[in-house]
């Protein structure tokens, strides 16, 4: 089975691969609150797309 990483090796798209916990920690470290993580469009053989939602106070 071809993975996302296999496809990225042949493209010019840069994508940072972190765990969901690492992404959530990065959002909090950047000042976001009420951080939510959701997997969408998951199907057999594909874990889906990680969608991150958070609130950040305006300055």
C-alpha positions as CSV (number, residue, x, y, z in Angstrom):
1,X,0.0,0.0,0.0
2,X,1.3,3.5,-0.9
3,X,1.5,5.9,2.0
4,X,1.4,9.7,2.2
5,X,5.1,9.7,2.8
6,X,5.7,7.7,-0.4
7,X,3.8,10.3,-2.3
8,X,5.6,13.2,-0.7
9,X,9.0,11.8,-1.6
10,X,8.1,12.4,-5.3
11,X,6.5,15.8,-4.9
12,X,7.7,19.2,-3.9
13,X,5.3,19.5,-1.1
14,X,6.8,19.9,2.4
15,X,4.8,18.4,5.2
16,X,5.7,18.2,8.8
17,X,4.9,14.8,10.2
18,X,4.1,15.0,13.9
19,X,1.9,12.9,16.2
20,X,-1.5,14.3,17.1
21,X,-0.2,15.0,20.6
22,X,2.7,17.0,19.2
23,X,0.4,19.0,17.0
24,X,-1.9,19.7,19.9
25,X,1.1,20.7,22.1
26,X,2.3,23.1,19.4
27,X,-1.1,24.7,19.1
28,X,-1.2,25.3,22.9
29,X,2.4,26.6,22.8
30,X,1.4,29.0,20.1
31,X,-1.2,30.5,22.4
32,X,-4.4,28.7,21.2
33,X,-7.0,27.6,23.7
34,X,-10.0,25.3,23.4
35,X,-7.9,23.1,21.0
36,X,-9.9,20.4,19.3
37,X,-8.5,17.6,17.1
38,X,-10.6,15.7,14.6
39,X,-9.9,13.0,12.0
40,X,-12.1,13.5,8.9
41,X,-12.6,11.5,5.7
42,X,-11.1,8.3,7.3
43,X,-11.7,5.1,5.3
44,X,-10.3,1.7,4.9
45,X,-6.5,2.0,4.5
46,X,-6.5,5.8,5.1
47,X,-6.4,7.3,8.6
48,X,-8.0,10.5,7.3
49,X,-7.0,14.2,7.5
50,X,-6.2,15.8,10.9
51,X,-8.2,18.9,11.4
52,X,-7.2,21.2,14.3
53,X,-9.4,23.9,15.7
54,X,-8.5,26.4,18.4
55,X,-9.2,29.9,19.7
56,X,-6.6,32.6,19.9
57,X,-7.2,36.0,21.5
58,X,-6.6,38.9,19.2
59,X,-4.0,41.5,20.2
